[in-house]
């Protein structure tokens, strides 16, 4: 068993840490409160090659291992989880395109997606279909050498910058079961009838937009059908969501780490009854619990990343990592707020933003209860085990 990063991963972590400390941490609170889009930070991420994490080298990407992939989201979310979200949806989409796209699609899109000259996201959720993706209503009717798309999507990260935007649609509404009639279309941003209608106000997860998008008789070339074969959309999306769970686990680690760091620093500086509150046993218990849960979540997350790196199917492992790490992030933010006392409720301190962002981790990419069902189904089906 080797629980250490290799030399390349350790160097990469340090580069990321320096970037976060110098470019994100000093401005995150101000940008978040003012609603400023982090244009300069996004440009720097492009210079670092982070938009090419999941893209093969032959198309200009980094083709990072999944441990390094998780490191990216942990470090960036430690600075500002919203910025990590910009990269998260892009990475899920580029992984899907890299693994399932036709050669023509890869050569057309991946080189610019790798540099950040193009960015992307993924459009799955609808007003009446979140967890139940088979219940989507967005349709794509074949008309000669085009598909005509009608419908809407909700909560789409990067919607205003995505070009192309992969969209899950029903190409055969009569298919049984329904997933056999679902496909993914790559819709270019300037396609007539494709409209980003509004940004959805949110409790947290600021910095990146979450939008409603509408498709009204959008004509998409048939050559933009992901993989070139109808009926494989659900399979393509579900395979990509494994990486999505891992990036949420990484983001959760970043929130939990920063929550712990803020609690420890505050407890060491804040005095009551003539001594630092870190010397009080009640505060010590909270800090010890936070540190222990954080390290357990980190080990589980990087274990699941190593499973993906070994080429194994990892629904069970990534489900466990996402479930546990997200719950730890929420718990750590709450405990850190308690350590801060009244100041934790103030927008002048980091912890109120960390708390707001932590809540999403237990919802995004599948709620905690959905993750529990994913884990249970894998165990019942004999596709995974508990233990070595």
N, C-alpha and C positions, 0 to 999 in steps of 0.2 A: 504494500500500500504506500502510495506517495501522495502526501497532502500538500506538496509545495508546487508553486508555479515554476515552469521551466524558465530558462534564462530569457528567452524571447518574450514570454508572457509577462515576466517581472519587469522587463524594460518597457514594454508596451504600457503596463499599468502605471509606471512612473511618468511616462509622457502624458497619459490621460490625466493623472492626478495634477500635474503641473498646469495643464491646460485649464482644468476645472478651477483650480485655485486662483489663477491669474485672470481668466477671461469670463468665468461664470459667477463664482461666489461674490465678487465685489458688486455686481450689477443686478443679481437675480431679484432681490427684494424690491428694488426701485422699479425695474422693468415690469415685474408682476403686478405691483400695485397700480402702475400707470397704464397697464394694458399695452405695453410696447412690444412689438414683434421683434425677436432677437436676431435681426438681420446679420449683424456683425458676427455673432456666435455661429450662426448657420454657415456663413462664409468660411470661418476658421475650421469648422468640422469638415467642410469640403476639402480644404487644404491638407488636412490630416488624413484624408482618404476614408473617412468614416462612412460616407454614403456608399462605398463599394465593399463594405464588410462581407456581404453575402453574394457577391458577384465573382465569378471565376476570373483568374488572372488574364486569360486569353481575351476577355472583353474589357480589360482595364481595371478590374476590381482587385480586392485584397485576398478574397477567398479565405477569410479568417476561420480559425477553429472555433468551436462553440464556447470553449472556456474564455478565449479572448473576447468573443462576442458578448458574453455575460459581463466581463470586466468593464466593457464600454458602458453598459447601462447602469451598472452599479456606480461607477465613478461620476458619470454625468448627472444621474439622479441625486447623488450626494450634493451636487451644486444646485440643481433645479430640475425637478422631475418633468416639468413641461417641455423643456428642451429635449429631454430624452424621448419624449413622445413623438417629436418631429422625426427623429431617426428610427423609432420603433416601427411605425407603419410602413415607412419606406423600406426597411429591411425585410419585413414579412413579405412585402410585394416583390421585391427584387429576388428573394430566395425562390418564391413561387415561379417567377418568370424564368429564372436561371435553370430550374429543374424541369419545368413543364412546357416552356415556350418552344416554338419552332425555331429553327436556325435563323430564318429570316427575321422573326420577332426579336431574337436575342441581339442580332447584329444591328437592328434598327434602333433599339432602345438602350441596351445595357451600357455601352460605352459612355454615353452622356449621363445616365443614371449613376454610374460609378464615380463620376467627378462631382456630382451635385449640380451640374449644368441643367439637368432635368431632375425633378423629384417626383415622388409618387406616394400613393397610399393604397388603401383597399376598401372597396365599398360593398359591405355585406348587410349590415343592419338596416331594417326598415321600421317605420312607425308601428307596424303590427307584427314584426318578426325580428326578434333579437336572438335568443338562444335557439329557437326553433327556425333554423335557416331554411328548412324545407317548406316553411310557410311563406316565403317571400312572394311578392306579387309583381315585381318588375319582370317584364317579358321582353323577349327578342324574337320577332317574327322574320323568317327568311324572305327576302324579296330580291330575287336575282343574285347578284354578287354582293349584296349588303344584308345586314340585319337592321330591323327597325325597332328601336328600344323605347319603351314607355314604362314609367314608374318613378319611384323616388327612394332615396336612401337617407338615413339619419346618422348623426354622430360620426361623420367622416373626417378623420384627422388628415390634415394636409390637403383638404379638398380644393383650396384656392391656389395651390401650387402644384397639384398633381398633373403630370403630363407624361405618360398616359395615366388614367385611373382605371385599374382593373375592377370590373363590376360583375357581381354574381347575378345571373339572370336565369329565367326559365325559357329554354328554347323549345321545350315540349311539355305543354301544360297537362297533357293526358298521360304522361309516363307514370307507371306504377312499379316500384315505389317512386315517390316524387323526385328523389335525388338523381335518378337516372335521366331526368329531363332538364338538368341544370348545367349551365356552362359559364365560363368567365370570358368576358369581352374586354379588350383593351381600348378604352375610349379616349381619344386625343382631346386635349383641353379646348381647342378651338372648334370643335364639332358643333354645328348649328343645332339648337334644341337642348344642349347640355348646359344647365344653369346651376350655379351655386346660389341658392336663394337667401340664406341667412346664416350667421354664426349663432350657435346655441349658447346662451348664458350658462355658466357653470360655477359651482361652489369653489372648485379648485382647478388644477390642471390648466393653468393659464400659460400664456406664451405661445401655445399652438392653438390653432382654430379647430373647432369641432362643428361641422356644418351639416345643413340639409342640402341635398342636391336633387334636382328634378330632371327627368328625361322626357322630352316631348317630341315624339317622332324623330328620334336621333338615329341618323343613318350611319352605321358602322361597317366598314369594309369586312367582308367575310374572312379576309386574311388576318384580321385582328382577333379571331377566335383563338383563345389561348390553347396552344397545342395542336390546333387545326382539326380537332375532332369534338363533336358535340357530346354532351352527357357526362363529361368528366369533371365538371366544375366543382362539385362537392368534394370529390376526392382530392383535387388540387388544393382547395382551400383548407381542408382539414390537415393535410400534410404540412402546409405552411404555418398553421396555428400552433404546431409544436414549438416552432421558433418563437412565436408570439408569447406563449406561456413562459418561455425561458427569459425573454426580455422583460416581462413583467416581474418575474422573480428577481432579476438583476436590479430593476428599478426599486423594488421593495427593499432590497439590501441597502441601496443607497440612501433611501429615506430613513431606514432604521439606524444606519451608521451615523448619519447626521443628527438624528434625534438623540442618540446616545452621546455623541460628542458635545452637543449643546447642553445636555443635562449635566454631564461630568464637569464641563467648564463652569457652568453657572453655580453648581453646588460647591465648587472649590473657591469661588469668589464671593458668593453671597454669604453674609454673616448674620447670625441671629444669636442673641444671648451671649455675645462676645466671642463667638467662634464660627468657622465656616460650617454651613449646614451639611457638608459632606461628612462631618464627624458625627452626625446624628444617625442612629441605627436605622431609623425608618427610611431615610434617604439612601443609606448604604444598601438596604435590601432592594430598593427599586433599581438602583444602578447595577447591582449584581445580577438581578433577574434580566434586565435589558441586555447586558453583555452576553449572558449565557444563551438566551434565545436568539440573539443576533448571530452568534457563532454557529449555533445549530442550523439556522436557516442558511447561512453561507455554505456550510459543508454539504447540505442537502442540494442546494442549487448547483454547486460546481460538480457534484457527483452526477446530477442529471445531465449537465453539459458534457461531461466525459462520456456518458452513455451515447449521446448523439455523435460525439466525435469517433466513437468506435464503430459507427455505422449501424447500430442497433435501432429498432423501433423503440421509442421512449415515451409513449403516451402516459404510462404509469409514472415514470420518474419525473417528467416535466409537470404532470398534474400535481404530484406531491410537492414539488418545489414551489410551484405557483401558489398552491393552497397555503402551505406553511409560511413561506416568506411574506406573503401579503398580509396574513394575520399578524405576523410578528411586526411588520411595519406599522400597522394600525395600533398595536399594543405599545410599541416603543414610543410612538408619537404621543399617545395618551399619558404614558408614564412620565415622559419628559415634560409634558405640560404640567403635570402634578408637581414635579420637582421645581419647576419655575414658579408655581403658585399663580398669583394674579398676573404677573408679568407674562406668563405663557399665553394669556388671552389677549395680549396686546399685539397689534399689527407691527409694532416697532421691533419685536423679537422674531427670530426665524421660526420658532416652533409653531406658531399659528398657521403658517403656510405649509409646513411639513404635515401638520395634522390634517388640513384640508386635502392635501395631495394623497395622503395615505389611504383615505377612504376609497378612492377610485381603485386602488390596487386589489381590493377584495371584490370588485365588480367587473373591471375590464378583462377582456379575453376569457370570459366565463366566471360567474360568481363562485364564491367559496363552496356553495352547495352543489353547483354543477361540477366543480372539480372533484368533490367527494364522490359523485356518481361515476365520473370518468375513472377514478381510481378503483372504485368497487367493481365496476364492470370488467376492468382489466384483470383484477384478482379472481373474480368468479369464473372468467373465461380461461383462466390458467395462463394468461399472457404475461404474468409477472409474479414476483414473490417477494416476501418480506424476509430479509436476511441476506447473507452473502451468497 
